[in-house]
Amino acid sequence: MHRSASPRLFGRGSWPEVRRIGDLLRTETIGGLLLVGAAALALIWANSPLREAYADLSNLRVGPASLHLDLTVAAWAADGLLAIFFFVAGLELKREFVAGDLRDPRRAALPVAAAVGGMAAPALIYVAINAAAGGDGLVGWAIPTATDIAFALAVLAVISTHLPAALRLFLLTLAVVDDLLAIVIIALFYTSELHLVPLLLMLVPLAVFTVLVQRRVRSWWLLLPLAVVTWALMHASGVHATVAGVLLGFAVPVVRRAPGPGPGLAEHFEHRFRPISAGVAVPVFAFFAAGVSVVDAGGFAEAFTDPITLGIVLGLVVGKTIGVLGGTWLVQRFTRARLAEGLSWWDVLGLSILAGIGFTVSLLIGELAFGTGSAAEGHVKIGVLTGSLVAALIATVVLRIRNAHYRRLCAEEERDDDHDGVPDVYQRDEPA
């Protein structure tokens, strides 16, 4: 019998999409563990007797001064390596809305609403705390708005929580939309000065790159120089260079030109660059961004009396939970949809808390808002690390309570009695 026509939230999606998401999340989980390890190493080094060596390494300048690219190693990690991260995010976002399950506006409404709520609520909490305190802290309003999918997946791997496919898909798409909103915020609100000539010149290599990839050209010796020139001109324009990564990702076509099975160019590039992003770019950035000396920051007592720190922690832990949960509830309220069978609002609560792990993009926005070496920089890092850790611990408790139930749902989703390679539950979900 065909399943009920009433709308459902957190449907498990199609089998090809679920299989692709599963492969993708395995890569991100490994990257997340590397990220956590890199951040822990940076924290230990920055608070050891050798902390000056860590600072010297971060501030070491490399690159051609004639091109104004004599940047510190830490700046290369933030401006250069994170462009790879945002390139992959652009590829994933375009693919989801062009060829993935989220091309259906009804399915896209849930993660989009949850992402928007999950960015608005933390920002409002941060602004309320810092507006009441006065000072210059308001410029950091966007710091607690981001979700770090790699860090969140690392937490799930460590606590061995078996989330069903629908919840994993929701978490990923929420983070992808979140990344897009974050890059829009960076471009609009954290561009201190705009130089129009390099910005307009940037459109030339970007256009050539677009034409080549639309013609399905894969030659790295053609595409890579164009991508580097696009990045360099974006950097010179004053707009944060990671925006170039997203634009390049959006340029890549998703749909195959030739009919038949097989990956499109966007999926091909994603397979190539996601391991570099998750395994190298993000962990290296985390190593240079997370190293905060507690002593140099004035100690924990001073940090936690600073409204910047308090706004970040409460924004991540409380704001993200309210925003993601509230956005999901509004979709349910206006569509009169029900949660998918086997899921409850407790599960939505757990994912909403988990979304409060804001690490990579939060640290990036903190650097853009207050600048490296500023008095507030250490408090920003302490706030991001503390808020992410508290969110991870609370989410661990909430999700572990239902882990036995998740195991049963996963076992049902993996059952394949006819041994045709497609789990039976996805065949039952197909319309008769």
Solvent accessible surface area in square Angstrom, and as a share of the most:
residue,aa,sasa,rsa
1,M,242,1.08
2,H,92,0.41
3,R,140,0.51
4,S,67,0.43
5,A,102,0.79
6,S,41,0.26
7,P,70,0.44
8,R,100,0.36
9,L,11,0.06
10,F,11,0.05
11,G,22,0.21
12,R,56,0.21
13,G,19,0.18
14,S,50,0.32
15,W,53,0.19
16,P,84,0.53
17,E,8,0.04
18,V,13,0.08
19,R,133,0.48
20,R,26,0.09
21,I,4,0.02
22,G,12,0.12
23,D,73,0.38
24,L,11,0.05
25,L,10,0.05
26,R,149,0.55
27,T,40,0.23
28,E,17,0.08
29,T,28,0.16
30,I,110,0.56
31,G,2,0.02
32,G,0,0.00
33,L,80,0.40
34,L,87,0.43
35,L,0,0.00
36,V,54,0.31
37,G,41,0.39
38,A,16,0.13
39,A,6,0.05
40,A,45,0.35
41,L,100,0.50
42,A,0,0.00
43,L,53,0.26
44,I,121,0.62
45,W,68,0.24
46,A,3,0.02
47,N,62,0.32
48,S,26,0.17
49,P,133,0.84
50,L,123,0.61
51,R,81,0.29
52,E,135,0.61
53,A,45,0.35
54,Y,13,0.05
55,A,43,0.33
56,D,98,0.51
57,L,68,0.34
58,S,11,0.07
59,N,99,0.51
60,L,97,0.48
61,R,149,0.54
62,V,71,0.41
63,G,40,0.39
64,P,64,0.40
65,A,65,0.51
66,S,98,0.63
67,L,119,0.59
68,H,149,0.66
69,L,19,0.09
70,D,50,0.26
71,L,22,0.11
72,T,26,0.15
73,V,32,0.18
74,A,18,0.14
75,A,29,0.23
76,W,68,0.24
77,A,2,0.01
78,A,3,0.03
79,D,21,0.11
80,G,18,0.18
81,L,49,0.25
82,L,0,0.00
83,A,12,0.09
84,I,45,0.23
85,F,32,0.13
86,F,1,0.00
87,F,20,0.09
88,V,5,0.03
89,A,14,0.11
90,G,1,0.01
91,L,1,0.00
92,E,2,0.01
93,L,13,0.06
94,K,46,0.19
95,R,32,0.12
96,E,2,0.01
97,F,73,0.31
98,V,66,0.38
99,A,39,0.30
100,G,1,0.01
101,D,20,0.10
102,L,9,0.04
103,R,142,0.52
104,D,39,0.20
105,P,106,0.67
106,R,202,0.74
107,R,79,0.29
108,A,10,0.08
109,A,42,0.33
110,L,12,0.06
111,P,5,0.03
112,V,55,0.32
113,A,30,0.23
114,A,0,0.00
115,A,0,0.00
116,V,75,0.43
117,G,18,0.17
118,G,0,0.00
119,M,12,0.05
120,A,48,0.37
121,A,18,0.14
122,P,0,0.00
123,A,11,0.09
124,L,122,0.61
125,I,40,0.20
126,Y,0,0.00
127,V,55,0.32
128,A,64,0.50
129,I,42,0.21
130,N,1,0.01
131,A,57,0.44
132,A,94,0.73
133,A,61,0.47
134,G,40,0.38
135,G,71,0.68
136,D,127,0.66
137,G,6,0.06
138,L,76,0.38
139,V,68,0.39
140,G,0,0.00
141,W,65,0.23
142,A,0,0.00
143,I,0,0.00
144,P,0,0.00
145,T,1,0.00
146,A,1,0.00
147,T,4,0.02
148,D,10,0.05
149,I,14,0.07
150,A,8,0.07
151,F,28,0.12
152,A,0,0.00
153,L,9,0.05
154,A,2,0.01
155,V,17,0.10
156,L,14,0.07
157,A,45,0.35
158,V,110,0.63
159,I,28,0.14
160,S,53,0.34
161,T,15,0.09
162,H,68,0.30
163,L,4,0.02
164,P,4,0.03
165,A,3,0.02
166,A,7,0.05
167,L,1,0.00
168,R,66,0.24
169,L,13,0.06
170,F,9,0.04
171,L,0,0.00
172,L,4,0.02
173,T,3,0.02
174,L,1,0.01
175,A,1,0.01
176,V,11,0.06
177,V,8,0.04
178,D,0,0.00
179,D,11,0.06
180,L,53,0.26
181,L,49,0.24
182,A,0,0.00
183,I,7,0.04
184,V,66,0.38
185,I,21,0.11
186,I,0,0.00
187,A,30,0.23
188,L,126,0.63
189,F,120,0.50
190,Y,23,0.09
191,T,34,0.20
192,S,117,0.76
193,E,106,0.47
194,L,90,0.45
195,H,83,0.37
196,L,110,0.55
197,V,104,0.60
198,P,22,0.14
199,L,39,0.19
200,L,108,0.54
201,L,92,0.46
202,M,5,0.02
203,L,91,0.45
204,V,93,0.53
205,P,10,0.07
206,L,25,0.13
207,A,54,0.42
208,V,66,0.38
209,F,7,0.03
210,T,42,0.24
211,V,79,0.46
212,L,33,0.16
213,V,0,0.00
214,Q,69,0.31
215,R,163,0.59
216,R,73,0.27
217,V,37,0.21
218,R,122,0.45
219,S,38,0.24
220,W,179,0.63
221,W,156,0.55
222,L,65,0.32
223,L,11,0.05
224,L,91,0.45
225,P,68,0.43
226,L,35,0.17
227,A,21,0.16
228,V,80,0.46
229,V,71,0.41
230,T,0,0.00
231,W,26,0.09
232,A,27,0.21
233,L,38,0.19
234,M,4,0.02
235,H,45,0.20
236,A,53,0.41
237,S,0,0.00
238,G,27,0.26
239,V,17,0.10
240,H,16,0.07
241,A,1,0.01
242,T,0,0.00
243,V,18,0.10
244,A,0,0.00
245,G,2,0.02
246,V,9,0.05
247,L,59,0.29
248,L,11,0.05
249,G,0,0.00
250,F,71,0.30
251,A,11,0.09
252,V,0,0.00
253,P,8,0.05
254,V,15,0.08
255,V,92,0.53
256,R,85,0.31
257,R,156,0.57
258,A,54,0.42
259,P,131,0.83
260,G,50,0.48
261,P,133,0.83
262,G,47,0.45
263,P,59,0.37
264,G,7,0.07
265,L,5,0.03
266,A,0,0.00
267,E,33,0.15
268,H,29,0.13
269,F,14,0.06
270,E,6,0.03
271,H,115,0.51
272,R,152,0.55
273,F,65,0.27
274,R,19,0.07
275,P,69,0.43
276,I,74,0.37
277,S,5,0.03
278,A,5,0.04
279,G,27,0.26
280,V,75,0.43
281,A,0,0.00
282,V,6,0.03
283,P,11,0.07
284,V,51,0.29
285,F,2,0.01
286,A,0,0.00
287,F,28,0.12
288,F,23,0.10
289,A,1,0.01
290,A,0,0.00
291,G,9,0.09
292,V,8,0.05
293,S,16,0.10
294,V,30,0.17
295,V,105,0.61
296,D,107,0.56
297,A,15,0.11
298,G,40,0.38
299,G,20,0.19
300,F,115,0.48
301,A,83,0.64
302,E,93,0.42
303,A,0,0.00
304,F,68,0.28
305,T,104,0.61
306,D,28,0.14
307,P,35,0.22
308,I,15,0.08
309,T,0,0.00
310,L,67,0.33
311,G,0,0.00
312,I,0,0.00
313,V,22,0.12
314,L,76,0.38
315,G,0,0.00
316,L,0,0.00
317,V,22,0.12
318,V,61,0.35
319,G,0,0.00
320,K,2,0.01
321,T,21,0.12
322,I,101,0.51
323,G,6,0.06
324,V,0,0.00
325,L,51,0.25
326,G,29,0.28
327,G,5,0.05
328,T,0,0.00
329,W,122,0.43
330,L,86,0.43
331,V,16,0.09
332,Q,48,0.21
333,R,117,0.43
334,F,159,0.66
335,T,66,0.38
336,R,192,0.70
337,A,2,0.02
338,R,123,0.45
339,L,24,0.12
340,A,17,0.13
341,E,153,0.69
342,G,28,0.27
343,L,22,0.11
344,S,37,0.24
345,W,88,0.31
346,W,101,0.35
347,D,0,0.00
348,V,1,0.01
349,L,45,0.23
350,G,0,0.00
351,L,0,0.00
352,S,0,0.00
353,I,14,0.07
354,L,0,0.00
355,A,0,0.00
356,G,0,0.00
357,I,0,0.00
358,G,0,0.00
359,F,1,0.00
360,T,2,0.01
361,V,5,0.03
362,S,0,0.00
363,L,3,0.01
364,L,1,0.00
365,I,0,0.00
366,G,3,0.03
367,E,33,0.15
368,L,56,0.28
369,A,15,0.12
370,F,36,0.15
371,G,29,0.28
372,T,97,0.57
373,G,70,0.68
374,S,40,0.26
375,A,104,0.81
376,A,17,0.13
377,E,29,0.13
378,G,14,0.13
379,H,14,0.06
380,V,3,0.02
381,K,17,0.07
382,I,6,0.03
383,G,0,0.00
384,V,0,0.00
385,L,32,0.16
386,T,34,0.20
387,G,0,0.00
388,S,1,0.01
389,L,104,0.52
390,V,50,0.29
391,A,0,0.00
392,A,8,0.06
393,L,104,0.52
394,I,71,0.36
395,A,0,0.00
396,T,30,0.17
397,V,96,0.55
398,V,13,0.07
399,L,0,0.00
400,R,107,0.39
401,I,115,0.58
402,R,53,0.19
403,N,8,0.04
404,A,63,0.49
405,H,39,0.18
406,Y,0,0.00
407,R,117,0.43
408,R,151,0.55
409,L,27,0.13
410,C,14,0.08
411,A,63,0.49
412,E,77,0.35
413,E,16,0.07
414,E,129,0.58
415,R,149,0.54
416,D,35,0.18
417,D,83,0.43
418,D,82,0.42
419,H,157,0.70
420,D,71,0.37
421,G,52,0.50
422,V,43,0.25
423,P,9,0.06
424,D,22,0.11
425,V,6,0.03
426,Y,11,0.04
427,Q,69,0.31
428,R,148,0.54
429,D,25,0.13
430,E,108,0.48
431,P,103,0.65
432,A,132,1.02
